[in-house]
Amino acid sequence: MGSTFIKSSKNKIRVPGIYKDIEIPFYMQFVPGVVTDVVTSTKHYAYGGSKRNINSILATKHVGKDLMDRKGSQSELENRYVPLMRGMADVPMVGDPVLLCTVGNVNYYLGPLNPENNPNYNKDHLNRKETDYKINASDHREYSTKNINGVSTSFIDGTGFNRVQKSPNIHLDNPGKNFESDLMGDMVLEGRYGNSIRIGSRNVNPLVFISNGRLSTNETESPLDSSFFSMIHYGSLRQHFNPMYTVDEIDSDTGEVTSTSYKPFVLSSDEPSIENDRSLNSMIKFLYGGREEYDPTSVLYGYGMIDQSETMVPTPIEGSQMFLRSDRITLDSRKDDIFLSSFGNVHIGTGQNLTISTKSDVIIESNNIYLGKDSKDKKDNNETPEPLVLGEQLRIVLKDMLDILSSFKVTGVMAGISGPPEPGVLGKIETLKGKLENNVNFLSKFHYIESNEVEK
């Protein structure tokens, strides 16, 4: 049982006729305790055959008297506790400090408690095992920290993980002003090993960050985490995540940092190390600017910018956006279709190859199709592009040529020199020549390809 009556030397009264103070028991609703075992699955020895025992704990109280001091003793039911909240359970591990209570003959736990404010592990300051080991270790055996603190033997120390922070952002917290203190806090759920969910805001603009695999030394979530997902109401990607990290130049002789440069956030297909001449950056520059000078960062990284003191040309659009990043992303529709829809453009960039595999057909419906941006560049600037050839129309032209050759006749041959084609054949040749010059039906008007003059 969790809640209990206890006595304290500080809670005494003097009863008339009795010349001594009497300790008066008082009711303690939430009792501090320590976890002795955790039922995380049906395979646990203390599962007991009931689904209601999943995520329950066995625990020992620090005050009052327990019917079971350690796992395996009798009256186990009296020392089993289930999560206090219905929809959310922060399941502790052995050795974690918790609060225990009993409501309506049901034992509950709340915790793990946070005496050291560490997302990974907090030592139970009320646990007396450390003192017991010091007193009873007369055999001079060496006991590990896990033994002394009563921590699960499967626990891997990750106390080096920092609490995730909310660092000031001069662009977003109070646009245009220096705003480095007195920030509003966010709702943050943190795991033990560098994962978190933030439901927060910048100024009055809400945001949600889901992070997994954050390095222990990193203080905030960012696209540098192994997996990262964000929903942003306002603010550009570079305003939220810039700079990504710093690059220090170190003197090889002294080992001192001589200069520091800041690496801005870029999409993975545009990483400079890839040396990609056909990057998204170059394609956006061509698509929006053509042969004119154009800064593609406004489109790629400036969407949602709210600090117009850093205006790009053209001015970025204010709006919400979502961002997802990981080492690999797989979208799999198990039974039905996948739909990609955009009011504007759809841009796809890769550092290597793009492959499309289908069991049946590939259908591309477009006003014009250009293979290579050079072909579109020539078309847009009224130069002669290279159209694709229509197979059936070309077949008709080649058939006409063969028909002419098969019935070719000349007017006469004298001394080994032939005369001109006879009038009937000459008429067919002139008709075919007219088709090639004036009405080229076998060249597409909608599909173009780059010429071989373009270097790749």
C-alpha positions, 0 to 999 in steps of 0.5 A: 500500500502506498498512502499510509499513516506515519509518526514524527517526533515533530508532531506531538501533543501532551495529553492531560494526566499523562506527563509525556508527549505522545506522537500523533500519526498523520496521513501521508497521501504521497509516500517517497519510495524506490523502484525494485522491479519493473514489468515492461512485458508479458515475459517478466517474472512478475507479470502475473498473467494480467495485462493491467500489470504492464508498466507496473512497478514493484517498489519499496517505501522510504517511510512506513512499513512495507509488506514486501521489502524486496522482490520475491517476497510474499504479498506482492500485490500490496507492493505493486503500483500502476501508473497514475495517469491513464494516457501517459506513462514515464516508466521508471527503471530499478533504482529510480525514486518515485512517489507512491499513493493508494486511491480506492484500494488501487496502488499508483506511482508518479515519477520517476522523480527528478532530484538532480534534474537529469533526463537520463538518471537521478540518484535516489537521495533517500535510498539507504543502500549506500550506507548499508553497503559501507556498514556491511562490507566487512569482507572488503568486496568492491561494489559498483555504483549500480550495486550501491545505488540499487540501479538496474544492471542493464542501465547504461550511464547516459548522465552526460546528456544535457537537458535540451534548452531553448536558446534565445533567437534574435530573429524569432523571439522578438523580431528586430530587437535584442531579446536574450532573456525572459523567454517563455518556456516550452512543453518538452518531453525528454527521453533518457538518451537524447530524444525529445518532443518540444511543443513550444513557440517563438514569440507567439508563433507555435512550433513542434520539434521531434528529435531523436539521436541528439548528441550528448553535448548538443544543447538544442534540437537541430537538423544535425540530430540523427533524425529530426522533424519540425513543424514551423508556423513562421520563420525560415529554416535558416532563421531556426537552424543557422548556423548549423555548426562552426568550423575552426581553423587550427594552427598545426604548430601551436594547436590554437584556433586561428579563425572560425567560420560558420557553416549555414544549413544546406540541403543534403543534395547540395553539400559542397563535399558532393561537388554536384554541378546539377544541384537543387541550388543550380536548378532553382537558380535557372528555373526562377532566374534563367540567364539573369542573376538570381539568389536561389537561397530565397526559395530554398531557405528563405520561405517563412522569413519574418525578419525583413531586415534581412530581406532577400530578392525576391521577398520570401513568402511568410507561411508555415512549413514542415521539415523532415531529415534523417539518414534514410527516409522510406515511404511505403504505402501498403495497400493503396496509393501515394499522392504528392500534391503541390500548389506550386512546384515539386523539386527533387534533388539527389547527390547521386541517382534518381530511379523509378521502377514500376510494374506497369506504365510510367505516364508523364503528362506535361505541357512541355518536357525538357531533358536537360535545362539547356534545351529549355534555355534555348526554347525560352530564348527563341533559339533552336532547341533539339526536339525529340523524333516521333517514331511513326512520323519518321517511319512515314518519311523513310517509307516515302524515301524508299518508295522513291528509290525503288522506282527511281528512273532517269531520262537516259544514259549517254557515255556512262553519264545518267540524265536527270530523274524522269519527271514523275520521280522528280516530282516525288523528290520535290514533294518529300523535300518540301515536307522536310523543309516546311512541315516536319511532322516527325519532330515533336513540338512539346519534347526537347533534349539537350544537344551534344555540345553541352558538357556534362 
